[in-house]
Amino acid sequence: MSGAGAPDHKPLDCHDLRIAVVAASWHEQVMDGLIAGARRACEDFKVEAPTVVRVPGTFELPVVAAALAGQGYDAVVALGVVVRGGTPHFEYVCSAATEGLTRVALDHQTAVGFGVLTCDDDAQALDRAGLEGSKEDKGYEATAAALHTAHTLRTIKRGYGG
């Protein structure tokens, strides 16, 4: 199970951070669960009004994440799901999304939560979507990771001495 060994980070007070969630539209049930998980994390971290933007698919996440990071958001959470099919399309989309979101984080020095599910089938996606009966809540986890990272980046930018 991919959740094994996950850190047990407690929510921080991030009320003063600007957070954006950019979410793909494919696989509506899974995406609804991921977005709900992101909203729960924002609530736990005291983020009152995260901006939520929808895009057609996972391939489109990086360009919109870059635009949001360029607008001064402290963290951008990217949510999507790609289910393996019978063609190489899966590998291309997963690679492009991963590389693109990594570039956003590095180019903008902005926390990027990676909530892109890369699954072999629909059952795996549903099991990670944070829905009732799911084993994992990747929308929550990606958002929590982004918020912890944004908090760390803010500390460093304010002159963290180690």
C-alpha positions in Angstrom: 0.0 0.0 0.0 1.4 3.4 -1.0 0.4 5.0 2.3 2.8 2.9 4.4 5.5 5.0 5.9 3.7 8.3 5.4 4.8 11.0 7.9 2.5 11.9 10.7 2.5 15.7 10.2 -0.1 17.6 12.3 -1.9 20.5 10.7 -0.4 24.0 11.0 -2.1 27.3 11.2 -1.8 28.5 7.6 -4.6 31.1 7.7 -2.3 33.7 6.1 -1.3 31.6 3.1 -2.9 32.0 -0.3 -3.7 28.5 -1.7 -5.0 27.5 -5.1 -6.3 24.1 -6.1 -6.2 23.2 -9.8 -8.2 20.1 -10.7 -8.8 18.1 -13.8 -12.3 17.2 -14.9 -11.9 13.6 -16.1 -13.2 10.8 -13.8 -15.8 13.0 -12.1 -16.4 10.8 -9.0 -12.7 10.5 -8.3 -12.1 14.2 -8.8 -15.0 15.1 -6.5 -13.4 13.0 -3.8 -9.9 14.6 -4.4 -11.3 18.1 -4.3 -13.3 17.3 -1.1 -10.1 16.0 0.5 -8.3 19.2 -0.5 -11.0 21.3 1.1 -10.9 19.2 4.3 -7.1 19.8 4.5 -7.6 23.5 3.9 -10.1 23.6 6.8 -7.8 21.7 9.1 -4.9 24.1 8.2 -7.2 27.1 8.8 -7.2 28.2 5.1 -10.6 29.8 4.7 -11.1 30.3 1.0 -8.8 28.3 -1.3 -9.2 29.2 -5.0 -10.4 26.2 -7.0 -9.8 26.2 -10.8 -10.9 23.4 -13.1 -9.1 22.3 -16.2 -10.1 19.7 -18.9 -7.5 17.0 -17.9 -4.3 16.2 -16.2 -2.2 17.3 -19.1 -3.4 20.9 -18.6 -2.5 21.0 -14.9 1.0 22.4 -15.2 0.3 25.5 -17.3 -2.6 26.6 -15.0 -0.5 25.8 -11.9 2.3 28.0 -13.4 -0.2 30.8 -14.0 -1.4 30.6 -10.4 2.1 30.4 -8.9 2.9 33.5 -11.0 0.0 35.3 -9.3 1.6 34.9 -6.0 -0.1 31.9 -4.5 1.9 30.4 -1.6 0.9 26.9 -2.6 -0.7 25.3 -5.6 -2.3 21.9 -5.3 -2.6 19.9 -8.6 -5.3 17.2 -8.6 -5.9 14.7 -11.5 -6.2 11.1 -12.4 -4.8 9.1 -15.2 -6.0 5.5 -15.7 -3.8 3.2 -17.8 -5.2 2.2 -21.1 -4.0 0.1 -24.0 -1.8 2.8 -25.5 1.3 4.8 -24.5 -1.0 7.8 -23.8 -0.8 7.0 -20.1 3.0 7.4 -19.9 3.0 10.6 -22.0 0.4 12.3 -19.8 1.9 11.1 -16.5 5.4 12.2 -17.6 4.2 15.6 -18.9 2.2 16.3 -15.7 5.0 15.3 -13.4 7.7 17.2 -15.2 5.6 20.2 -15.7 4.5 20.4 -12.1 8.1 20.0 -11.0 9.1 22.9 -13.2 6.4 25.0 -11.7 7.7 24.4 -8.2 11.3 25.1 -9.1 10.8 28.0 -11.5 8.4 29.8 -9.1 9.8 28.6 -5.8 6.2 27.7 -4.9 4.9 24.7 -3.0 3.2 22.4 -5.4 1.0 19.6 -4.0 1.2 16.6 -6.3 -2.2 15.0 -6.2 -2.1 13.2 -9.5 -3.3 9.6 -9.3 -1.6 7.3 -11.8 -3.6 4.1 -11.7 -3.9 0.8 -13.5 -7.7 0.8 -13.2 -10.7 2.7 -11.9 -10.8 0.7 -8.7 -7.3 1.9 -7.7 -8.4 5.5 -8.4 -11.5 5.2 -6.3 -9.5 3.6 -3.5 -7.2 6.7 -3.3 -9.9 9.4 -3.8 -10.9 9.9 -0.2 -14.4 8.8 -0.8 -16.4 6.7 1.7 -14.8 3.3 1.6 -11.5 4.6 0.1 -8.3 3.4 1.7 -6.5 6.7 1.1 -7.3 10.4 0.7 -4.7 11.7 -1.8 -6.5 15.1 -2.2 -6.0 15.7 1.5 -2.4 14.4 1.5 -1.3 16.5 -1.4 -2.8 19.6 0.1 -1.3 18.9 3.5 2.1 18.4 1.9 1.8 21.6 -0.1 0.8 23.6 3.0 3.6 22.2 5.1 6.0 23.0 2.3 4.6 26.6 1.8 5.0 27.1 5.6 8.7 25.9 5.3 9.4 28.2 2.3 7.9 31.2 4.1 10.2 30.5 7.1 13.2 30.2 4.8 12.4 33.4 3.0 12.1 35.2 6.3 15.6 34.3 7.1 15.6 30.8 8.6 19.1 30.2 9.9 18.9 26.4 10.1 
